[in-house]
Structure formats: C-alpha cells, structure tokens
Amino acid sequence: MRTEHPRSPTDSHGTTTGSGTTTATNDSDAVVLEGPVQVEDGDDLQTAVDVAAEGATVEVGDGTYGFVTAKTQDLTVEGPNAGTPGADTRDKEAIVEGGVTVDASGVTVDGMRIENDGRDGVRLKNPDDDIKIQNSVITDITGGTKAAGNGVQIWLDKPINKGAENIRILNNKISNISTSNDNGDTLAIGVNVLPRGNDVEGLNISGNSFTGIEPGPSNKLKRARGVSIDTQLDGENATGSVDGVVIEDNEFDGLTGDIVRAVALFETTETANPVGPKNFRIMRNGFYNLDGKVGAAAVNVGLYEELGSSHAVTMNNIEDGAVLRTAGERDSFSVSEADSLNAARNWWGDTTGPGGDGPGDGQPVLTNDTVTQQPKITAELVDFEPWLDGKVGENPSPVTGERDEERTKRRNLGRDEVEDTPPAGDEPVNRGVGRGENKRGSGSCDAYVLVASPSDSR
C-alpha cells in the first residue's frame, strides 16, 4: 500500500521522493491522493485532509495537530484509536487542538482526541447526510470568549429548507465542557443540536459517556446539558421537523450547574404552534450525579403538544434527576390535548417507583403546584407505569401501582410496548445500564424549584 506523508510545502507542487512517498502542498493545484493518506506527528493534517480524494482515508498517527476542516465527501479521518470507544482504555492519541469542523457528506471521524480552547470540539454547520463522529475523546472545551461551550454542535442556519439525515454520534467520551463568559448566562452542552426549522432525521446519539460538564462563572444562571435539541423554529412558516431521534446506551455522570438537564428536548418559543422533537427514543441510558442548584432533570421534554405515536423514554436507570413534561402559560398549549410522555419501564432508583408526584421514594416526576408557583411542570403528562423494581441489566420486573382512572384514559395506548433492541446498523457501546454500584447523586430533587419563566427554566 502506498504511503503518502503530507508535510509543509517546500515548493509549489507535490513532489515524490525516491522512496515513493508523496509530499502534499497547500496549493490549489496540489495533487489529489487516491489511496490512504498517512499522517505522522509534525505533518500538516489540514493539508492531508485537503488533498485526499473523495472516499479516501486519512490515517493519523499519535501526535498533536492543529484545527482541521473536512470538506471532502465520504472522507474518513482515522486516529490510532479507531474502533476503540472513547471511555475505554486507549493507545497514544492523535490530538487535534482547535477542534474539528465537518463540511461535507459522508465524513467519518474515528478514534481521535479533540480539544479546543474555543466554542466547539466538533462543529457540523449546515451538515450534509451520513456523518459519523465516533470512538473519540472530545474534551477540554472552554467556550473561548463565548457564553456557550459544546462538545459537539450540530448547527443549521435559520430555515434554508435543508435536511440532515443519518448523523451519528457514537461511543465517544465527552468531558470537561465549560465556558469562560461571566457577563450573563453560561451554558455547557455535550451535544447541542439546533435545527432552526430544517428537517433532521435519523439522528443517533448512542454509546457516549458525558462527564465533567460544568459552565464557568456567571452573574446570572449556569446551565449544564448532556444532549440538547432545541428546534428554534423561526416564524410561523417554518415547517421543519426533528423526527426519530435515538438517544440510547449513554451514561450521564457528573453534570453541574444551576439548572441541569441531562437530556433536553425543546420547542421554539417564538411561534403560535410550537414544534419539538417527535418519535424520539430515549432508552437504556444511565443518569447519575446530576448536581443542579436550582434543579436537575434526567429528561426534560418541553412546551409542545405532539410527541409522536412511537416516542418512548424507557429502560433507563434514573438514579439522579427528575423526568419532566413541561406545560406552561401559553395559549396554544392544552394539557387535555397534549400527548403524555411515555416513561414506562424505567428504574427510578427505588423499588417503590418514582417520587415527587409519583407513588414512591425514587427520583421524581413533578407537578409544579406542589413546590412553587412558577411555570407548570405536570406529572399528569408523564406516564410512568409500570416502573421497574430493579436496575436495567439486573433482570428487573415491571411494577404497577395505583393509578387514577383519568390518567389511564390519557395514556396513548400501545406506546409502552418498546422492544429492547439496538438501532439497526449501529453498534453503540452500552454505557447507560448495568452499573455495579448505585451512583445516585447527593443532590435531592424533592425540593425542586424553577425560575421565573418557561424560557428561563431551560
């Protein structure tokens, strides 16, 4: 196999040494390399990515490299830990300092370590289809001078009638995400998805480890999120949808802030008919050590009525954090018309089932009226029965407590029949269930408090 080592240019064209090794340049007329492109410490990774042909693989050796943008279709960038999950024992790393931007379809980034003293570890802006970010360590993201730091950001501009399909964030370790802005709210997010009225389908965020997510100092509110999907539809004519998101087999352990959301699904706040993610599957995740000074949620589903007939939050180990279905002071939101959140067959940290407005002593489902007069959060819209009497992975049994007749009527029939199967075509590592010890956080949600408005409660 031919090896091609891109280095800083010594002349205006690619040259071939006596050993057959190709040296690439940064010039626009540089050669295009069809075969695997091998990069070693000291080489210019951006040059290698630029000259690699469509469908080629850039094999990156251990070492430290600068910021890189991938613009070639079907390109694969492989570090020495390709195929090894980010949270597992790994070999020496190929470290990219300054982050990675993907700007083409079919790109795979596998087995890298990505750091950035700036806003994003990995940025997918107006992404195309079939992108994979996998088996990587995405860490030490400071947010730069911005109020937000993101491990991975999937960013679409305000409606451009563009869809993104089959984006997969798999088996990464996403850690030490922070910010450095102290002049307002600060926000640290593991995976941040902003569709802004564009269609997003087939998004799969599975097998990842989220830890050490904590915003920097703020003179307002510090907000920490593991996975955040905020549709941000712009205007009444925006019709984009986020459909069929899979969030499975992840571990959320160590999120800290004033308001903590391990998984947050939000709607636009600017339209008369808010639309949020539908037909999502949140399954076999583990939630531990969610430290929210104001409040902590394992799962927060926002102020929109339609969740889709096939949605489910099920088979999760919820050992810290509430499950919330938010209602609120919006004329277009009707509690009687809104879908209830199918949150059956979860382990709530106690055999008696969920606490709060649930019947047991586990992690809570909540009705706002019992704790504060702020925006309404209603357990009436969380269907938590049956619950599990033990951890997922330890052969638990479903348990049904007493439920009132009205809640039974409200249930969307058939949605609790969710098979415990992985998504077709992907093999995420099971990070979320089967933990050997109870890692329930020290912060209690029994005294959950919200701030002044639905938007603030995010």
Secondary structure by P-SEA (a helix, b strand, c coil): cbbbbbccccccbbbbccccbbbbcccccccccccbbbbcccccaaaaaaaccccbbbbbccccccbbbbcccbbbbbccccccccccccccccccccbbbbccccccccbbbbbbcccccccccccccccccccccccccccccccbbbccccccccccccccccccccbbbbcbbbbcccccbbbbbcbbbbcccbbbccccccccccccccccccccbbbbbcbbbbccccccccccccccccccccccccccccbbbcbbbbcccccccccccccccccbbbbcccccccccccbbbccccccccccccccccccbbbbbbccccccccccccccccccccccccccccccccccccccccccccccccccbbbccccccccccccccccbbbbbbccccaaaaaacccccccccccccccccccccccccccccccccccccccccccccccc
